Amino acid sequence: MKSGKKLTHLDARGEAHMVDVAGKEITHRVAVAEGRITMRAETLRLLLAGGHSKGDVLAVARVAGIMAAKRTAELIPLCHPIALTRVAVELTPEPPRRSVLCTATAETDGRTGVEMEALTAVQAALLTVYDMCKAVDRGMRIDGVRLLAKSGGRSGEWRRAGARAKRGDR
């Protein structure tokens, strides 16, 4: 690769392996990710009215996101199991866009980052919204799932160009 960077989860023979983080410094690490689910206007109205027979869709999705962040290492084969110190999942209805924006913040004091935990939280929360609303709208679309910012560790601070600071983003 021209940049001199390499895929860290491949060894010299090109085989997948878990990265050794034993020599890395323990630092406070934070990652913020977001994604969106777009639906029909009527579906969003039903979701916001709170009349869903399965309960409060956004509350259930928030808990699903938190639970998923805590289990990321079980879902993504080469992720390290880490002790999360905080996971926050925000679901913000956006009526003009007929969507719900999900933002997740994951934090730890450790040797490896929490980007995958934040991204996993967003995906699980949005999939939960889909699952709870699919009976009325199978055409919902999940997109825009991406890392917004990360801090801590050897590589330090990174922020997606144009990303605004989120509540809880340090």
Secondary structure, 3 states (H helix, E strand, C coil): CCCCCCCCCECCCCCECCCCCCCCCCEEEEEEEEEEEECCHHHHHHHHHCCCCCCCHHHHHHHHHHHHHHCHHHHCCCCCCCCEEEEEEEEEEEHHHCEEEEEEEEEEEECCCCHHHHHHHHHHHHHHHHHHHCCCCCCCEEEEEEEEEEECCCCCCEECCCCCCCCCCC
